[in-house]
């Protein structure tokens, strides 16, 4: 995995020191287990995209991962799932 991440970062021009593989895998796990399995790669992509729109770098990536992870861990079929249906 380390050699893949290094090679991918070099090819894409991303500083390898800015990539926290453990945090990315934790985010993917949370999305896969609490949302649904296909949410894992989509969530990771969107978190990366969000970080890029905020200037990139490790701080922006960590903030996006934290925000997306929190939403995924709290997910319960949507943000309004806890609201009882109208009678």
N, C-alpha and C positions, 0 to 999 in steps of 0.2 A: 504494500500500500504506500509506503513512504516513497519508493522510487516512482510510482505512478503519480503521486501528488507533486513531487518535484518536477517530473517531466511535463506534466500538464501545466503547472505554474510557469515554467520556462516558456512553453509554447504559447501560452496566452498572455505572457507579460505580467503576471501577477507575482508580487513578492511572496515567496514561500513562507516567510516568517509571519505573514498576515493571515495564514490559513490555520485555523484551529480544527483539525480533523475531528477530535473528540466532541467538540461543541456542535459541529455539523451533523455528526452521526446521532448525537442526542436529540437534536431537533428533528431529524428524519424519523427516529424511533417514536418520538412523541406524536408526530403527525400521523404516522402509520398506525399507531395503536389507538389513538383517541379520535381520529377523524376517519380515515380509511387508508389502506395501504398505498394507493396511487397518490395520496396527498404528500407522501414523503419527498419525492423528487420535485414536485411542483412547489412545495413549501420552501425547500432549500433554494430553488431557483429564484423565487419571488423575494426571499430574504436577501439574496445576493444582489438582485436587481435594485431593491430598496436601498441597500447600502451604497451601491454605485450612484444612485440619484442624489445621495446625500454627501457626495464627494469621495466615497470609497475609503480605504484604509481600515486598519484593524478596529478602531473605535466604532466606525459606522457599521462594520460587519457584526461586531459583538452586540451592538444595540439592536440591530435588525434580528439577529438570532434570538436574543433575549425576548424581544417583543413577540416574535412569531412563536417561540417556544411556550411563552405564557399563554397565548391564545390557544395553542394546540392542547396544552395540558388542561385548560379549563373548558375545552370544547365538549359540548353535550348535545350534539345534533343542532348546533346553531346557537347564536347569542341569546335568542329569545326562548329557548327550549324549556327553561324553568318556569315560564309564564303559563299559568293554567289557561285552558281554552275558555272563551267566552261562553256563557250559558244563557 
